[in-house]
Amino acid sequence: MKELTTLLGQNFVQRVLFFSFVFIFSFLSFAQEGEKDNRYGGYARLYSMGDNPYIIDPDNIKFNTAYSSIYSNFLWGDIGSNNGNPEDGNGQFAGANFGIGNGITLGMLLSRNDFMTSYSIATLDPGDLVGLINDNFEGDVIVPLNNNMELMSSYKFGNYAVGLGLSYASSSREFTPATGDGDEGTASQFGVNLGLIGKVTSNFNFDFAFSLLMPSASYTPGADGESTIEGSNTFILVNTRGYLKLSDKFSLVPAVNFYTGSGKVDVEGAPSVDLPTTMGVGVGVGLQYKVGSLLIAGGPAFFYDSETESSTATSPELESSSLTFPAWNLGAEWGFTEWLYGRLGYVARTFSSTSQSQAGQTEVNEFSSTGFDEGDVRLGVGFRFGGFSLDATVNDDVLRQGFNVIGGNVSSFAYLSASYAF
């Protein structure tokens, strides 16, 4: 498993202090009266359970805002992983949901350009439109998008809940010289998410979400004779799941997702140029088994992805595609104690890919091959203290090193998520 980061330091003292903190915190938590809140989780939990698409988790809010009705009065986010800078992290974000009564929940999510979820309006510039325009000039004439803000709301009525999310991010760069013409670069992105979750019968639940992302960017050069360049993308994302209860222990979980993307670049005084069109569809069927604190979920999935470059006066249409089957996502979670949970996951994919290259004005070369993503065994733990939860992926070497991990130089945790339910 790839090593992402470390929560703890590399020396013995730091580890002793950390586990002392865990012991004291857990002891104080159990002194409190009341029922334990079962709202917990996040990206680290899903990742350590094999990128599991067959379980409900607060991470689902990222692509279906209706889930904020379940996770109302909830603070959540990712501490993330180490990106080489000890004062920063990769994948960090912060979110909050507050119930204001009458079934209404209001929330907000703040994300950056290293957001870890693809099917979300919190993701920034998924087609790298800004980078595409910047590649035509020296330096970043357009500032890449960062610090996205998403406002969300949900309304629960009976056995159903609807959600709405709106996101926006922008950047600008302008140079105004004392004499002569200046230049200006701007970028922005607007996103909207519509979500629905419901309980149709006592044995069947479902969720459905629709997302629309619209990044755009433009650059106006200052020099005479240079043309303004503008670009835009449109991405549509749809995903749905069902939960069919087969017995008190087993549930069948079918899942479907679809995405498509297109765009164009306009150069002043020249015809528009279409950007590559992308499309993908995935279908998976998982089985979920739950008894007490033990949760086992997983199954196979099928994915088809394609990218098409439009033909021009001098080149034919070129297409590349990938068909994945099976894609395995397997995971388990169980409670060691009331405050400590263990997690285990496995992912593996077999795929066939086809790509085309230009051979002439109308002819193409085609190459096809079978490929295999490296299978990955994943480990994770979760700490739960009252309403507070800390979830982490665990580096494989923690087990391989044995007792040498105490005082050794092995990173213990890789990716961290945290939440607080109140």
C-alpha positions, 0 to 999 in steps of 0.5 A: 500500500502506498504510504501517504503520510504520518500522524505521529512523529518518528520517535518513541516519546511522541508515540507514548504521548499520543497513546497516553492521550488516547487512554485518558480521552477514552476514559473521560468519554466513558464517564459521560452518560448517554447513548453513543452517537453512531454518526462517524466516518469519512474518506479515511474510513472508506479508503481503508475499507477498499474504496467501498461504494456499498456503505453509507458514510458522511463522505457521501455528502460530497456527491449527494447533499441530501445525506446532510439530513442524516448527518445534521449537527455534524462537523467533519473534514480531512486532516489528510496526508503528508505532501512533503511539507510538515506545515501543510497536508494533502486532501484537507477540507472542512465541513459543517452541517447544522439542523435549524428545525422543521427538517431543514439542515444548512451546511458548508464545505470548504475544499482545495485543489487537492480534494480527494473525491471526483464525483463532487462539485467541491472538485476544482477544474477536473479537466485542467482547463486553466493548465491547458491555456497556461501551456500556451504562454510562459508562466501562469497567465491565469491563476489556477483555481483553489479554495472552493466554497460549497453551500448546501441545504437539505429538507427531510419530509417523511421517509424522504429527504432532498438536498441542494448544493451550490459551489463557486470558486474564482481567481484573477490576475491583472497587470496594469503598466504605467504606459502601454497595454496590460494583460488580464487572466481570470478563471471561475467555476460554478457547480450545482448538486441535487440529491434525493434519498428515501425509504420506499418500503421497510426493505428498500432504501435508495439514493440519487444525485445529479451534479453539474460543474462548469469551469471557465477561463480566459486570458487577454494579452496586452501586446498588440496583435495577440488574440484573447483566448477563452475556454469552458467545460461542462461536466455532468455527473449522475449516481444512484444506489439501492439498499435491498434488505434480504434478511436481518443480516444481509442487504443487496446494494446495486450502484450505478454512476455516469459522467460526461464532459465536453468543452471548447476553446475560442481564440479571437478571430479563429474558429472554435476548437472542441476539447476532448469529450469524455464519458464513463459509466459504472455498474456495481453490485455489492453484498452487505453483512452486518451483525452488531459492530461487524460490517462486511461489504463488497462486490464486483463492478464494471466500468467503461470510460472513453475520450474522443478527440474531434476530427479536423481538416488535417486529422481524423477522429481519435478515440481511447477507451478502457473497459474494466471488469472485474473491479473488486472493492471489499471491506470490513469493519469491527469493534475491538472495544467501544472506542476502538475500531479496526478496518480491512480492505482490498481492491483489484482491477482487470481492464482492457484499454484501446487507444488510437493515434493519427496515421494520416489525414483519415487513417488511424493506428490502433493499439489494445492491451490488457492491464491490471491495477496492483491489488492493494490490501488496506488497513485502518483504525477508528477512534471514537470518544463520545461524539468525536471520531478520528479515522485513519488508514494504517501503513502496512509496515506497521504490522511487518515491523512488529515491535520494532515500530515502537521507537522505530522510524515507521510511519504509523498512519497515512490518511486522517479524517475527523468528525464530531456529532452533536 
